[in-house]
Amino acid sequence: MQGEPAATVHPADAPERGVTEGTLIRVMLEAEVDGAPISSDELAAYLSLLLFGGIDTTSIALAGMALHL
């Protein structure tokens, strides 16, 4: 990923930032790969993938619904 993440969130800071227990972001903050926590860059990449994947899926679903109206 190019550049620095706009903001980083450490799992210990999550409650102060409003990231509640059981949310996807909180689960990802606490995720580990081979026993080591994922880096801020990896977390930003995963969240970007989810965000932009969701936008694409939603826009295609809405276009399909409009087509069939």
C-alpha positions as CSV (number, residue, x, y, z in Angstrom):
1,M,0.0,0.0,0.0
2,Q,1.4,3.4,-0.9
3,G,1.9,6.1,1.7
4,E,1.0,6.0,5.3
5,P,-2.5,5.1,6.7
6,A,-4.5,8.2,7.5
7,A,-4.9,7.0,11.1
8,T,-3.9,4.0,13.0
9,V,-5.8,2.3,15.8
10,H,-4.2,0.1,18.4
11,P,-6.5,-2.5,19.9
12,A,-6.0,-0.9,23.3
13,D,-7.2,2.4,21.9
14,A,-10.3,0.9,20.3
15,P,-12.8,1.7,23.1
16,E,-11.8,5.3,23.2
17,R,-12.3,5.6,19.5
18,G,-15.8,4.1,19.6
19,V,-14.8,0.7,18.2
20,T,-17.1,-1.6,20.2
21,E,-16.6,-5.3,21.0
22,G,-17.9,-7.7,18.4
23,T,-17.7,-5.3,15.4
24,L,-15.8,-6.3,12.3
25,I,-13.2,-3.6,12.8
26,R,-12.6,-4.7,16.4
27,V,-12.2,-8.3,15.3
28,M,-9.7,-7.2,12.6
29,L,-7.8,-5.1,15.2
30,E,-7.4,-8.2,17.3
31,A,-6.6,-10.6,14.4
32,E,-3.4,-12.5,14.4
33,V,-1.5,-14.3,11.6
34,D,0.8,-17.0,12.7
35,G,0.6,-15.7,16.3
36,A,1.6,-12.1,15.4
37,P,-0.9,-9.2,15.1
38,I,-1.5,-7.8,11.7
39,S,0.3,-4.6,10.9
40,S,-1.5,-1.2,10.4
41,D,-0.7,-1.3,6.7
42,E,-2.3,-4.8,6.4
43,L,-5.3,-3.7,8.4
44,A,-5.8,-0.6,6.2
45,A,-5.5,-2.8,3.1
46,Y,-8.1,-5.3,4.4
47,L,-10.5,-2.5,5.4
48,S,-10.1,-0.7,2.0
49,L,-10.8,-4.0,0.2
50,L,-14.0,-4.5,2.2
51,L,-15.1,-0.9,1.8
52,F,-14.5,-0.7,-2.0
53,G,-15.8,-4.3,-2.5
54,G,-19.0,-3.4,-0.7
55,I,-19.4,-0.2,-2.8
56,D,-19.0,-2.2,-6.0
57,T,-21.4,-4.9,-4.9
58,T,-24.1,-2.4,-3.8
59,S,-23.9,-0.3,-7.0
60,I,-24.3,-3.4,-9.2
61,A,-27.2,-4.7,-7.1
62,L,-28.9,-1.3,-7.3
63,A,-28.4,-1.2,-11.0
64,G,-29.8,-4.7,-11.4
65,M,-32.9,-3.7,-9.4
66,A,-33.4,-0.6,-11.4
67,L,-33.1,-2.6,-14.7
68,H,-35.8,-4.9,-13.6
69,L,-38.3,-2.3,-12.5
